[in-house]
Amino acid sequence: MTIKNYLRAVRALNKYYDGEIKKAKKRDSRLDSRGLRVPMTPAGLRAELREIEGRRARSLAWVNMCNDAPAFDLLLVNVEWVKNRTWGNNPRADVSIYSTDGNAERATGRASGCGYDKRSAAVDAALRTSAVFGRLLIENWRRVADCYGVEMWRGFPALDISGKGIETLRTVCERCGLIWRSNTSGKNWDTYEAARKGGKNGR
């Protein structure tokens, strides 16, 4: 059984990579391993086409993982802020994504530096690894396609809240029909929770 919009996602990514192949075949130069532009030779074209096909295979593998993943039920996000001598407070985001089968995916994301929203970057890094959340976005394609915080990655929707603020995650979740149930903060921590309406993992 395939999830809603699975075939649409496969067609979209194939269209994207077919376009990349056409562009590669029309180019008269390419970037080498040093980042320098060199003439496109037959061997260079074959190498570039292999690289494109490798990316296509990885994208298709991700869509298949999302297709095989159980349905989303509950998201718990815990962010801890750790003092860094160079960059001030840096966030570590621990996320738990519960599915309707009662199991959970868990992942961690971190961010450092300055001049951008590190909290959303850390949460983004963790959530991007979740096939359950990826499935949620694909299934809600029409609702999230024009949503700030979602990119049409390789032709199909994927999370992109890094540096855009945690409210962006709330918007994405609500576009998917979820209930944003918790948004609390302390001196060195933040917690967030979003749940499917009527979900059995609700707390």
Rosetta blueprint (number, residue, H / E / L):
1 M L
2 T L
3 I L
4 K L
5 N L
6 Y H
7 L H
8 R H
9 A H
10 V H
11 R H
12 A H
13 L H
14 N H
15 K H
16 Y H
17 Y H
18 D H
19 G H
20 E H
21 I H
22 K H
23 K H
24 A H
25 K H
26 K H
27 R L
28 D L
29 S E
30 R E
31 L E
32 D L
33 S L
34 R L
35 G L
36 L L
37 R E
38 V E
39 P E
40 M L
41 T L
42 P H
43 A H
44 G H
45 L H
46 R H
47 A H
48 E H
49 L H
50 R H
51 E H
52 I H
53 E H
54 G H
55 R H
56 R H
57 A H
58 R H
59 S H
60 L H
61 A H
62 W H
63 V H
64 N H
65 M H
66 C H
67 N H
68 D H
69 A L
70 P L
71 A L
72 F E
73 D E
74 L E
75 L E
76 L E
77 V E
78 N E
79 V E
80 E E
81 W E
82 V E
83 K E
84 N E
85 R L
86 T L
87 W L
88 G E
89 N E
90 N E
91 P E
92 R E
93 A E
94 D E
95 V E
96 S E
97 I E
98 Y E
99 S E
100 T L
101 D L
102 G L
103 N L
104 A E
105 E E
106 R E
107 A E
108 T E
109 G E
110 R E
111 A L
112 S L
113 G L
114 C L
115 G L
116 Y L
117 D E
118 K H
119 R H
120 S H
121 A H
122 A H
123 V H
124 D H
125 A H
126 A H
127 L H
128 R L
129 T L
130 S L
131 A H
132 V H
133 F H
134 G H
135 R H
136 L H
137 L H
138 I H
139 E H
140 N L
141 W H
142 R H
143 R H
144 V H
145 A L
146 D L
147 C L
148 Y L
149 G L
150 V E
151 E E
152 M E
153 W E
154 R L
155 G L
156 F E
157 P E
158 A E
159 L E
160 D L
161 I L
162 S L
163 G E
164 K L
165 G L
166 I H
167 E H
168 T H
169 L H
170 R H
171 T H
172 V H
173 C H
174 E H
175 R H
176 C L
177 G L
178 L E
179 I E
180 W E
181 R E
182 S E
183 N E
184 T E
185 S E
186 G L
187 K L
188 N L
189 W E
190 D E
191 T E
192 Y E
193 E E
194 A E
195 A E
196 R E
197 K L
198 G L
199 G L
200 K L
201 N L
202 G L
203 R L
